[in-house]
Amino acid sequence: MTVEALANVTTPAPMAPSALRSTSLVFLQRRIVRAVARVTDDPSDLMVRRAVTLSVDAFLRADGRPEPAAARTRLMMRQLGAEQFCAGRTVEEVDAVFGRIHGIVLGAVTQLVGSDVVGQRMLSFRFRLKQFLHLQCQHTVGGLLDERTRQLRGGVASHVPRGSAGLSGPPRDGLWRAVVSVDLDLPEALRRDPLVVTQSSPLEALVPASFELDHLAELLTDQVVIGPATSWTRAPQATALAWRGAGLLREGLAFDDRLMVPCSDLAGALLVSGNTVMSDLLVTKHLSDLGAVQPARRADLAEALLHWLERNLPANTLARELGIPPQTFHGRLNAARDLVGDAIDDPAQRLELIVALRAAIPHWNLVD
């Protein structure tokens, strides 16, 4: 669905993720990012870039309805607010940022929609967009105030809830799985199930490992990450792992369209994100030359190289899997190999290179 189509929405309809990748929408996102950077004087803030990109996606996926779009991005915006407090910004400064970007966003969207949408339809669309920006500002300020309260009380700053796993009661037999929502609160139907152990956060719960996954899917209304089956005493660690996985999906650093995403399928991304200092070290060690390539090209080169390193298949086969001409894939692979140098021929360094690529590509995709 295009932005123009949004202005005509009467009956919401599902939207394919591919519709969110048009050149016009990417241009709009970059324009908003530049506007925010001018206000905050921080053009390199990756979290702001993620917030802009995912907010635009959420607004489109919700067919221009402000409340569900804001609910989908609530946790991300509250985390952004906490980060703003840690950066020394005040509520008044956050309000000022949103105040200054209001006009820029509305102007950019109006130009993108074009001259065909006018009159009441345009007024309605602009009103919904203003509502969405207002809700985003509220969530950001809420996260800032929560972080300020935590620090004033002497608590440890925690921008993303850590699963407490609700283990204050006596140990329970059997194996348990953590269920952590990516965006929205877990449905009441799930939380009221007598087999489910509810948590302090409405985004998490524990279910017995014997809990039928088909039944769980029937109770869900939004994407969740499912932790590994563990004993009751190890449930807190498993819950924290599921929280990390949900955070990666929420921030666009991992991608999976399924309703239920097992932690095991996010293992690579979880490993890379486990120690960001180590990941940054490997990126600096192996990808400095690749990182200097023009943004429009470096992600394509990196993804071709990663695909080749991980799959160990002929280049022509990989090209077909990616849906690109073989000569294009060969060209990208050869260019990437030249940029990373001899590390590609050393088995130990190949592993480091895979970790570095997995760490760098999500950030490059967001920036690009």
BASEVO-922987 format. One record per residue (C-alpha): residue number from 1; residue in one letter; x, y, z. Coordinates in nm, 4 decimals. Example, Ala and Ser with C-alpha at 12.3 -4.5 7.8 and 13.67 -1.06 7.14 Angstrom:
BASEVO-922987
 resi resn       c1       c2       c3
    1    A   1.2300  -0.4500   0.7800
    2    S   1.3670  -0.1060   0.7140
end
This chain:
BASEVO-922987
 resi resn       c1       c2       c3
    1    M   0.0000   0.0000   0.0000
    2    T   0.1251   0.3466  -0.0886
    3    V   0.0877   0.6611   0.1189
    4    E  -0.1703   0.7829  -0.1334
    5    A  -0.3725   0.4684  -0.0784
    6    L  -0.3629   0.5294   0.2954
    7    A  -0.5411   0.8595   0.2494
    8    N  -0.8322   0.6700   0.0939
    9    V  -0.8547   0.3897   0.3500
   10    T  -1.2065   0.3072   0.4596
   11    T  -1.1821  -0.0644   0.5352
   12    P  -0.8381  -0.1695   0.6658
   13    A  -0.6743  -0.4457   0.4648
   14    P  -0.3599  -0.6499   0.5252
   15    M  -0.0408  -0.5049   0.3832
   16    A   0.2449  -0.7034   0.2343
   17    P   0.5854  -0.6166   0.3853
   18    S   0.7254  -0.5738   0.0347
   19    A   0.4981  -0.2725  -0.0106
   20    L   0.7009  -0.0934   0.2546
   21    R   1.0190  -0.0952   0.0469
   22    S   0.9307   0.1451  -0.2310
   23    T   1.1848   0.4065  -0.3303
   24    S   0.9508   0.6867  -0.2254
   25    L   0.9055   0.5493   0.1260
   26    V   1.2768   0.4946   0.1725
   27    F   1.3340   0.8534   0.0607
   28    L   1.0696   0.9716   0.3094
   29    Q   1.2360   0.7834   0.5951
   30    R   1.5759   0.9308   0.5133
   31    R   1.4290   1.2803   0.4965
   32    I   1.2746   1.2413   0.8421
   33    V   1.6033   1.1044   0.9786
   34    R   1.7893   1.4064   0.8445
   35    A   1.5305   1.6357   1.0038
   36    V   1.5708   1.4662   1.3418
   37    A   1.9490   1.4807   1.3084
   38    R   1.9357   1.8550   1.2474
   39    V   1.7333   1.9017   1.5650
   40    T   1.9362   1.6680   1.7867
   41    D   2.2784   1.7414   1.6343
   42    D   2.3435   1.3666   1.6248
   43    P   2.3266   1.2332   1.2670
   44    S   2.4866   0.9020   1.3645
   45    D   2.2318   0.7906   1.6273
   46    L   2.1340   0.4448   1.5037
   47    M   1.8501   0.4159   1.7524
   48    V   1.6855   0.7294   1.6130
   49    R   1.7234   0.5859   1.2624
   50    R   1.5602   0.2600   1.3720
   51    A   1.2795   0.4504   1.5430
   52    V   1.2038   0.6501   1.2285
   53    T   1.2177   0.3487   0.9972
   54    L   1.0068   0.1232   1.2185
   55    S   0.7568   0.4002   1.2971
   56    V   0.6919   0.4584   0.9271
   57    D   0.6543   0.0834   0.8766
   58    A   0.4160   0.0569   1.1745
   59    F   0.1980   0.3437   1.0479
   60    L   0.1658   0.1772   0.7084
   61    R   0.1071  -0.1711   0.8501
   62    A  -0.1736  -0.0272   1.0643
   63    D  -0.3272   0.1284   0.7514
   64    G  -0.2814   0.4787   0.8896
   65    R  -0.4590   0.4131   1.2203
   66    P  -0.2684   0.6013   1.4921
   67    E  -0.3522   0.3897   1.7990
   68    P  -0.2493   0.0424   1.6741
   69    A   0.0580   0.1886   1.5029
   70    A   0.1674   0.3595   1.8247
   71    A   0.0945   0.0463   2.0286
   72    R   0.3183  -0.1588   1.7993
   73    T   0.6110   0.0789   1.8516
   74    R   0.5452   0.1690   2.2176
   75    L   0.8332  -0.0295   2.3658
   76    M   1.0796   0.1002   2.1101
   77    M   0.9793   0.4627   2.1721
   78    R   0.9985   0.4186   2.5497
   79    Q   1.3460   0.2719   2.5107
   80    L   1.4359   0.5709   2.2932
   81    G   1.3097   0.7997   2.5699
   82    A   1.5272   0.6217   2.8253
   83    E   1.8267   0.6641   2.5958
   84    Q   1.7484   1.0347   2.5639
   85    F   1.7533   1.0759   2.9425
   86    C   2.0905   0.8995   2.9583
   87    A   2.2121   1.1402   2.6888
   88    G   2.1199   1.4326   2.9154
   89    R   1.8028   1.5493   2.7404
   90    T   1.4949   1.6766   2.9241
   91    V   1.1216   1.6352   2.8671
   92    E   1.1082   1.9882   2.7286
   93    E   1.3823   1.9100   2.4774
   94    V   1.2068   1.5917   2.3616
   95    D   0.8829   1.7875   2.3200
   96    A   1.0736   2.0487   2.1210
   97    V   1.2181   1.7823   1.8885
   98    F   0.8738   1.6420   1.8110
   99    G   0.7365   1.9941   1.7714
  100    R   0.9993   2.0820   1.5121
  101    I   0.9678   1.7597   1.3122
  102    H   0.5848   1.7779   1.2976
  103    G   0.5856   2.0234   1.0113
  104    I   0.8725   1.8515   0.8343
  105    V   0.7022   1.5110   0.8460
  106    L   0.3650   1.6464   0.7366
  107    G   0.5254   1.8400   0.4538
  108    A   0.7263   1.5408   0.3331
  109    V   0.4248   1.3093   0.3398
  110    T   0.2088   1.5654   0.1622
  111    Q   0.4622   1.5879  -0.1195
  112    L   0.4837   1.2101  -0.1382
  113    V   0.1055   1.1725  -0.1606
  114    G   0.0887   1.4148  -0.4494
  115    S  -0.1813   1.6434  -0.5825
  116    D  -0.4474   1.3761  -0.6343
  117    V  -0.5382   1.3601  -0.2644
  118    V  -0.6940   1.6892  -0.1625
  119    G  -0.9701   1.8364   0.0482
  120    Q  -1.1272   1.6297   0.3245
  121    R  -0.9236   1.3203   0.2440
  122    M  -0.5986   1.5091   0.2907
  123    L  -0.7230   1.6755   0.6100
  124    S  -0.8225   1.3359   0.7508
  125    F  -0.4886   1.1830   0.6608
  126    R  -0.2901   1.4706   0.8105
  127    F  -0.4989   1.4535   1.1297
  128    R  -0.4254   1.0821   1.1727
  129    L  -0.0567   1.1412   1.1140
  130    K  -0.0547   1.4201   1.3744
  131    Q  -0.2238   1.1855   1.6225
  132    F   0.0403   0.9212   1.5583
  133    L   0.3258   1.1670   1.6138
  134    H   0.1609   1.2884   1.9349
  135    L   0.1341   0.9311   2.0669
  136    Q   0.4977   0.8637   1.9717
  137    C   0.6002   1.1723   2.1672
  138    Q   0.3991   1.0564   2.4691
  139    H   0.5668   0.7142   2.4695
  140    T   0.9121   0.8709   2.4343
  141    V   0.8517   1.1107   2.7221
  142    G   0.7118   0.8236   2.9297
  143    G   1.0300   0.6231   2.8780
  144    L   1.2424   0.9244   2.9720
  145    L   1.0465   0.9816   3.2949
  146    D   1.0622   0.6117   3.3877
  147    E   1.4375   0.6099   3.3412
  148    R   1.4739   0.9263   3.5481
  149    T   1.2696   0.7672   3.8286
  150    R   1.4786   0.4495   3.8211
  151    Q   1.8021   0.6425   3.8468
  152    L   1.6731   0.8731   4.1207
  153    R   1.5801   0.5642   4.3222
  154    G   1.9304   0.4310   4.2757
  155    G   1.8181   0.1428   4.0557
  156    V   2.0116   0.0055   3.7616
  157    A   1.9066   0.1586   3.4323
  158    S   1.7144  -0.0937   3.2272
  159    H   1.5805   0.0240   2.8948
  160    V   1.4263  -0.3113   2.8064
  161    P   1.2379  -0.5078   3.0741
  162    R   1.4310  -0.8063   3.2024
  163    G   1.2144  -1.1112   3.2454
  164    S   1.1693  -1.1689   3.6184
  165    A   1.0040  -1.5012   3.5392
  166    G   0.7839  -1.4561   3.8473
  167    L   0.9751  -1.7156   4.0487
  168    S   0.9007  -1.5880   4.3968
  169    G   0.6868  -1.8920   4.4724
  170    P   0.7984  -2.2525   4.5330
  171    P   0.9759  -2.4405   4.2517
  172    R   0.7535  -2.6191   4.0026
  173    D   0.8166  -2.9524   3.8393
  174    G   0.8703  -3.0129   3.4717
  175    L   1.0131  -2.7999   3.1940
  176    W   0.8968  -2.4472   3.1097
  177    R   0.9188  -2.2105   2.8139
  178    A   0.9226  -1.8322   2.8251
  179    V   0.6870  -1.6514   2.5871
  180    V   0.7804  -1.2860   2.5250
  181    S   0.5826  -1.0572   2.2969
  182    V   0.7701  -0.8514   2.0400
  183    D   0.5344  -0.5517   2.0337
  184    L   0.1946  -0.5796   2.2016
  185    D   0.0825  -0.7073   2.5423
  186    L   0.0095  -1.0791   2.5523
  187    P  -0.3650  -1.1463   2.5095
  188    E  -0.5734  -1.1835   2.8231
  189    A  -0.6956  -1.5207   2.6933
  190    L  -0.3394  -1.6497   2.7195
  191    R  -0.2616  -1.4850   3.0526
  192    R  -0.5800  -1.6275   3.2086
  193    D  -0.5046  -1.9842   3.0987
  194    P  -0.4704  -2.1955   3.4171
  195    L  -0.1518  -2.3601   3.2869
  196    V   0.0227  -2.0267   3.2230
  197    V   0.2362  -1.8525   3.4848
  198    T   0.1913  -1.4783   3.4363
  199    Q   0.4682  -1.2282   3.4956
  200    S   0.5002  -0.8747   3.6260
  201    S   0.5246  -0.7544   3.2659
  202    P   0.2181  -0.8091   3.0432
  203    L   0.4629  -0.8895   2.7634
  204    E   0.5898  -1.2142   2.9144
  205    A   0.4624  -1.5439   3.0515
  206    L   0.5795  -1.8978   3.1217
  207    V   0.4073  -2.1997   2.9721
  208    P   0.4783  -2.5686   3.0368
  209    A   0.6989  -2.7237   2.7708
  210    S   0.4135  -2.9697   2.7083
  211    F   0.1823  -2.6808   2.6156
  212    E   0.0531  -2.7466   2.2632
  213    L   0.2070  -2.4941   2.0237
  214    D  -0.1032  -2.5055   1.8026
  215    H  -0.3121  -2.4046   2.1042
  216    L  -0.0641  -2.1300   2.1887
  217    A  -0.0886  -1.9952   1.8331
  218    E  -0.4691  -1.9802   1.8635
  219    L  -0.4362  -1.7578   2.1713
  220    L  -0.1832  -1.5164   2.0234
  221    T  -0.2636  -1.1932   1.8415
  222    D   0.0895  -1.0707   1.7727
  223    Q   0.4428  -1.2019   1.7254
  224    V   0.6252  -1.3640   2.0191
  225    V   0.9647  -1.5180   2.0877
  226    I   0.9653  -1.8561   2.2608
  227    G   1.2520  -1.9451   2.4905
  228    P   1.4120  -2.2900   2.5186
  229    A   1.2613  -2.5527   2.7477
  230    T   1.4328  -2.5283   3.0880
  231    S   1.3853  -2.6289   3.4468
  232    W   1.2063  -2.3883   3.6817
  233    T   1.5346  -2.2740   3.8352
  234    R   1.6820  -2.1816   3.4956
  235    A   1.3678  -2.0088   3.3699
  236    P   1.4947  -1.6550   3.4500
  237    Q   1.7959  -1.6984   3.2192
  238    A   1.5771  -1.8435   2.9444
  239    T   1.3302  -1.5571   2.9837
  240    A   1.6096  -1.2995   2.9580
  241    L   1.7224  -1.4706   2.6349
  242    A   1.3689  -1.4469   2.4927
  243    W   1.3600  -1.0766   2.5866
  244    R   1.6823  -1.0219   2.3941
  245    G   1.5400  -1.2028   2.0918
  246    A   1.2226  -0.9938   2.1020
  247    G   1.4343  -0.6797   2.1239
  248    L   1.6324  -0.7775   1.8144
  249    L   1.3117  -0.8289   1.6162
  250    R   1.1610  -0.5079   1.7498
  251    E   1.4645  -0.2999   1.6547
  252    G   1.5005  -0.4512   1.3094
  253    L   1.8305  -0.6243   1.3910
  254    A   1.6777  -0.9662   1.3187
  255    F   1.3947  -1.0543   1.0816
  256    D   1.1292  -1.3245   1.0993
  257    D   0.7675  -1.3010   0.9809
  258    R   0.6348  -1.5974   1.1807
  259    L   0.3900  -1.5581   1.4672
  260    M   0.6030  -1.7718   1.7002
  261    V   0.9809  -1.7411   1.6701
  262    P   1.1939  -1.9905   1.8674
  263    C   1.5082  -1.8557   2.0294
  264    S   1.6993  -2.1310   1.8520
  265    D   1.6200  -1.9666   1.5171
  266    L   1.7645  -1.6383   1.6461
  267    A   2.0768  -1.8035   1.7857
  268    G   2.3149  -1.6354   1.5425
  269    A   2.1757  -1.2873   1.6047
  270    L   2.1680  -1.3506   1.9816
  271    L   2.5296  -1.4632   1.9770
  272    V   2.6388  -1.1550   1.7835
  273    S   2.4460  -0.9203   2.0114
  274    G   2.5681  -1.0847   2.3313
  275    N   2.8906  -0.8826   2.3465
  276    T   2.8736  -0.5695   2.1339
  277    V   3.2311  -0.4725   2.2209
  278    M   3.3553  -0.8007   2.0743
  279    S   3.1319  -0.7616   1.7674
  280    D   3.2570  -0.4067   1.7109
  281    L   3.6160  -0.5288   1.7435
  282    L   3.5600  -0.7903   1.4713
  283    V   3.3852  -0.5399   1.2449
  284    T   3.6795  -0.3022   1.2803
  285    K   3.9301  -0.5842   1.2256
  286    H   3.7721  -0.7335   0.9133
  287    L   3.5307  -0.4863   0.7542
  288    S   3.6963  -0.1452   0.7608
  289    D   3.7502  -0.1396   0.3833
  290    L   3.4042  -0.2799   0.3119
  291    G   3.2493  -0.0273   0.5494
  292    A   3.4047   0.2559   0.3512
  293    V   3.2143   0.1567   0.0356
  294    Q   2.9222   0.3768  -0.0678
  295    P   2.6169   0.2932   0.1497
  296    A   2.4024   0.2038  -0.1501
  297    R   2.6457  -0.0773  -0.2425
  298    R   2.8108  -0.2055   0.0750
  299    A   2.5080  -0.3941   0.2115
  300    D   2.4704  -0.5798  -0.1214
  301    L   2.8390  -0.6792  -0.1171
  302    A   2.8255  -0.7828   0.2494
  303    E   2.5097  -0.9907   0.2072
  304    A   2.6538  -1.1717  -0.0954
  305    L   2.9702  -1.2543   0.0972
  306    L   2.7832  -1.3706   0.4071
  307    H   2.5511  -1.5882   0.1991
  308    W   2.8509  -1.7509   0.0309
  309    L   3.0418  -1.8050   0.3562
  310    E   2.7478  -1.9602   0.5409
  311    R   2.5935  -2.1730   0.2674
  312    N   2.9031  -2.3213   0.1005
  313    L   2.7152  -2.3668  -0.2273
  314    P   2.8065  -2.2801  -0.5870
  315    A   2.7696  -1.9107  -0.6663
  316    N   2.5122  -1.9777  -0.9402
  317    T   2.2929  -2.1655  -0.6917
  318    L   2.3191  -1.8834  -0.4408
  319    A   2.2313  -1.6290  -0.7096
  320    R   1.9110  -1.8205  -0.7910
  321    E   1.8200  -1.8335  -0.4203
  322    L   1.8638  -1.4578  -0.3934
  323    G   1.6724  -1.3942  -0.7143
  324    I   1.9533  -1.2019  -0.8873
  325    P   2.1446  -1.2716  -1.2101
  326    P   2.4513  -1.4978  -1.1639
  327    Q   2.6842  -1.2360  -1.3091
  328    T   2.5563  -0.9806  -1.0572
  329    F   2.6197  -1.2174  -0.7678
  330    H   2.9663  -1.3076  -0.9010
  331    G   3.0521  -0.9389  -0.9313
  332    R   2.9402  -0.8612  -0.5762
  333    L   3.1197  -1.1626  -0.4330
  334    N   3.4475  -1.0852  -0.6083
  335    A   3.4344  -0.7204  -0.5005
  336    A   3.3654  -0.8207  -0.1394
  337    R   3.6454  -1.0778  -0.1393
  338    D   3.8919  -0.8147  -0.2591
  339    L   3.7880  -0.5809   0.0228
  340    V   3.8156  -0.8306   0.3110
  341    G   4.1505  -0.9708   0.1995
  342    D   4.3253  -1.2882   0.3165
  343    A   4.0920  -1.3517   0.6135
  344    I   3.8581  -1.5341   0.3815
  345    D   4.1134  -1.8156   0.3302
  346    D   4.1844  -1.8744   0.7027
  347    P   3.9219  -2.1056   0.8647
  348    A   3.9459  -1.9362   1.2060
  349    Q   3.9206  -1.5896   1.0560
  350    R   3.6330  -1.6962   0.8315
  351    L   3.4318  -1.7599   1.1492
  352    E   3.5263  -1.4137   1.2772
  353    L   3.4271  -1.2702   0.9417
  354    I   3.0830  -1.4322   0.9573
  355    V   3.0258  -1.2860   1.3061
  356    A   3.1440  -0.9440   1.1887
  357    L   2.9138  -0.9509   0.8861
  358    R   2.6171  -1.0594   1.0952
  359    A   2.6854  -0.7709   1.3329
  360    A   2.7364  -0.5061   1.0644
  361    I   2.4703  -0.5838   0.8012
  362    P   2.1605  -0.4959   1.0090
  363    H   2.3111  -0.1573   1.0963
  364    W   2.4161  -0.0919   0.7381
  365    N   2.0678  -0.1780   0.6140
  366    L   1.9115   0.0668   0.8590
  367    V   2.1540   0.3463   0.7719
  368    D   2.1411   0.2822   0.4004
end
